[in-house]
Amino acid sequence: MIEWKNLYRGALMGASDIVPGVSGGTIAVVLGIYQRLIEGINGIFTREWKKHLAFLAPLGVGVLTAVYFFSGIINWLLNNYPHQLIFAFLGLIAGVIPFLWRQADGSRQFQGSHYLTLLLAAIFVGSMVVFRGDESITPMTEFEGMDYLMLFLSGWLASSAMILPGISGSFLLLLIGMYKTFTHSIENLVIEALIPLGLGIVLGLLIMSRIIRVLFDRFYFHMYALIIGLVIGALVVIYPGFELDKMRNIVSVICLIGGLIAAYGLGKLELTEE
């Protein structure tokens, strides 16, 4: 049976993936569907493919719809109200950490090696704050042989990162100078670019989800420690600081609180539906 509620879940994931620094994988964690997402991608080529497709299809439709329709809105917000938008996502991401801790039963299950994993993951992602992509790079509009390979590899890199909580695929695209090409191709439906991008995204999802599933099977609590660390590190990466305008800072704090409330509400909603 098709899970139609995945349309809104996918829409949230897709909208977040547009924002450099925010991971769709993190939003999947917020929504409580992260492990199901991994299982679904891995199970699409098994005998139970219909069950997994019923989960993934509406999720994928939601993601693609949000990326296409919201990319313009998100980019407008990033250009006009970047701090307020980022603070809203900061609240949303921070709000999931207590949920993850409870899921992992961290107070009882975590030992020294788990805390070390958490710390190293947080440092790894947090260290990305020192890198900055060149946002002035204009999007590619004409393509030659090697450009298609670059588009394919960019899609692979982005999707591999997107499925990991705390690591932003769009942020990595920004680092390698492909972010504006990515958003331009989606907004303007540049099929010539979307095909290699799409192939790279699909392959990246299939390979990375397989790796993550194996790691969950073998190192369950270490994986939770890793994810919590990645999420904490993401907060450092996307934190934009405060502005000189006090009123805009007040709005930013309100957005932060709104994000925290939204994370709590989404968590309660998912638990109720389960």
C-alpha positions in Angstrom: 0.0 0.0 0.0 1.4 3.4 -1.1 2.4 5.6 1.9 1.0 8.9 0.7 2.2 10.7 3.9 5.7 10.3 2.4 4.8 13.1 0.0 5.2 15.7 2.7 8.2 13.9 4.1 9.8 14.0 0.7 8.9 17.7 0.3 10.7 18.6 3.6 13.7 16.6 2.5 13.8 18.1 -0.9 13.4 21.7 0.4 16.2 21.1 2.9 18.6 19.7 0.3 18.5 23.0 -1.6 20.0 24.8 1.3 23.8 24.5 1.5 24.8 23.0 4.8 21.5 21.3 5.5 21.2 17.5 4.8 18.1 15.7 3.5 19.4 12.8 5.6 19.1 14.9 8.7 15.5 15.7 7.9 14.9 11.9 7.4 16.2 11.5 10.9 13.9 14.3 12.2 11.0 12.5 10.6 12.0 9.1 12.1 12.3 7.4 8.7 16.0 7.3 8.2 16.5 3.5 8.7 13.4 2.8 6.6 14.9 4.9 3.9 18.1 2.9 3.9 16.2 -0.3 3.9 13.9 0.9 1.1 16.7 1.8 -1.2 18.5 -1.5 -0.6 15.3 -3.5 -1.0 14.2 -2.1 -4.3 16.0 -4.9 -6.1 14.8 -7.7 -3.9 11.6 -9.9 -4.0 9.9 -7.4 -1.7 10.5 -4.5 -4.2 6.8 -3.6 -4.3 6.7 -2.9 -0.6 9.8 -0.8 -0.8 8.6 1.0 -3.9 5.4 1.9 -2.1 7.5 3.7 0.5 10.1 5.2 -1.9 7.8 6.4 -4.8 5.8 9.1 -2.9 9.0 10.1 -1.0 10.8 10.6 -4.3 7.9 12.5 -5.8 7.9 14.8 -2.8 11.6 15.4 -3.0 11.6 16.1 -6.8 8.5 18.3 -6.5 10.0 20.4 -3.7 13.4 20.7 -5.4 11.7 22.0 -8.6 9.0 24.2 -7.1 10.8 25.4 -4.0 14.3 26.0 -5.4 13.3 29.5 -6.5 11.7 30.3 -3.1 14.6 28.9 -1.1 17.1 30.8 -3.2 15.1 34.0 -2.8 15.1 33.5 1.0 18.8 32.7 1.0 19.4 36.0 -0.9 17.0 38.2 1.2 16.7 36.5 4.6 19.6 34.0 4.8 20.1 34.2 8.6 16.4 33.7 9.3 16.1 30.7 7.0 19.3 29.1 8.4 18.2 29.7 12.0 15.0 27.9 11.3 16.9 24.9 10.0 19.3 25.2 13.0 16.3 24.7 15.3 15.0 21.9 13.2 18.3 20.1 13.3 19.1 20.7 16.9 15.6 19.5 17.9 16.4 16.0 16.6 19.4 15.4 18.8 17.4 14.4 22.0 15.3 12.1 19.8 18.4 10.4 18.4 19.8 10.1 21.9 16.7 8.3 23.1 16.6 6.1 20.0 20.2 5.0 20.7 19.5 4.7 24.5 22.8 6.6 24.7 22.8 7.0 28.5 23.0 3.2 28.9 24.5 1.9 25.7 27.3 4.4 24.9 30.7 3.6 26.1 34.1 5.3 25.5 34.4 4.2 21.9 30.9 5.5 21.1 31.7 8.9 22.6 35.0 9.0 20.7 33.1 8.2 17.4 30.6 11.0 18.2 33.4 13.5 18.9 35.4 12.7 15.8 32.3 12.8 13.6 31.3 16.2 15.0 34.9 17.5 14.5 35.0 16.2 10.9 31.8 17.9 9.8 32.4 21.0 11.9 35.8 21.5 10.3 34.0 22.0 6.9 33.2 25.5 8.2 36.7 26.6 7.2 36.0 25.8 3.5 34.0 28.2 1.3 32.9 27.6 -2.2 33.0 30.4 -4.7 29.4 31.6 -4.9 30.2 34.0 -7.7 30.8 31.1 -10.1 28.3 31.3 -12.9 26.3 28.2 -13.9 27.4 26.1 -16.8 24.9 26.5 -19.7 26.9 24.7 -22.5 28.3 21.3 -22.1 31.1 19.3 -23.7 32.5 15.8 -23.1 34.2 16.2 -19.8 31.4 18.4 -18.5 29.0 15.4 -18.6 31.5 13.4 -16.5 31.7 16.3 -14.0 27.9 16.5 -13.8 27.7 12.7 -13.2 30.4 12.8 -10.5 28.7 15.8 -8.9 25.4 14.0 -8.7 27.2 11.0 -7.2 29.0 13.1 -4.6 25.9 15.1 -3.7 23.6 12.1 -3.3 26.2 10.1 -1.3 26.4 13.1 1.1 22.6 13.8 1.2 21.9 10.3 2.6 24.3 10.9 5.5 22.8 13.0 8.3 24.8 16.2 8.9 26.6 16.2 5.6 25.0 18.5 3.0 25.2 17.5 -0.6 24.4 21.0 -1.7 27.3 22.3 0.5 29.7 19.9 -1.2 28.4 21.1 -4.6 29.1 24.7 -3.5 32.7 23.7 -2.5 33.4 22.2 -5.9 31.7 25.1 -7.8 28.8 23.1 -9.1 25.9 24.4 -6.9 24.7 27.1 -9.3 24.9 24.7 -12.2 22.8 22.2 -10.2 20.1 24.7 -9.2 20.0 26.3 -12.6 19.6 23.0 -14.4 16.7 22.1 -12.1 14.9 25.5 -12.3 15.2 25.6 -16.1 14.8 21.9 -16.7 18.1 21.6 -18.6 17.6 17.9 -19.7 21.1 17.8 -21.1 22.5 18.4 -17.6 19.8 16.6 -15.6 20.4 13.2 -17.2 24.1 12.8 -16.1 23.2 14.4 -12.8 20.3 12.0 -12.2 22.4 9.0 -13.1 25.1 10.0 -10.6 22.5 10.7 -7.9 20.8 7.2 -8.4 24.2 5.4 -8.3 25.4 7.4 -5.3 22.2 6.5 -3.4 22.4 2.8 -4.2 26.1 2.5 -3.2 26.0 4.6 -0.1 22.8 3.1 1.2 24.3 -0.4 0.9 27.4 0.7 2.9 25.3 2.3 5.6 23.0 -0.7 5.9 26.0 -3.0 6.4 27.4 -0.6 9.0 24.1 -0.5 10.9 24.0 -4.3 10.9 27.5 -4.6 12.3 27.9 -1.5 14.4 24.4 -0.4 15.4 25.2 1.9 18.4 28.4 3.2 16.8 26.3 4.3 13.8 24.0 6.2 16.1 27.0 7.8 17.8 28.3 8.7 14.3 25.0 10.2 13.2 24.6 12.3 16.4 28.1 13.6 15.9 27.4 14.4 12.2 24.3 16.3 13.2 26.1 18.3 16.0 28.9 19.1 13.5 26.3 20.3 11.0 25.1 22.9 13.5 28.6 24.4 13.5 28.8 24.5 9.7 25.5 26.2 9.0 25.5 28.6 12.0 25.5 32.1 10.3 26.1 34.3 13.3 24.1 37.3 14.2 23.5 40.5 12.2 23.9 44.2 13.1 20.2 44.8 12.8 18.6 43.9 16.2 15.1 43.3 14.7 16.4 40.8 12.2 18.2 39.1 15.0 15.0 38.9 17.0 13.3 37.3 13.9 16.2 34.9 13.6 15.7 33.8 17.2 12.0 33.4 16.6 12.8 31.2 13.5 15.2 29.2 15.7 12.4 28.5 18.3 10.0 27.8 15.4 12.4 25.2 14.1 12.8 23.5 17.5 9.0 23.4 17.9 8.6 22.0 14.4 11.2 19.3 15.1 9.3 18.4 18.3 5.9 18.4 16.5 7.2 16.3 13.6 8.6 13.8 16.1 5.3 13.6 18.0 3.4 13.2 14.7 5.6 10.4 13.5 5.4 8.6 16.8 1.6 9.0 16.8 1.3 7.6 13.3 3.4 4.6 14.2 
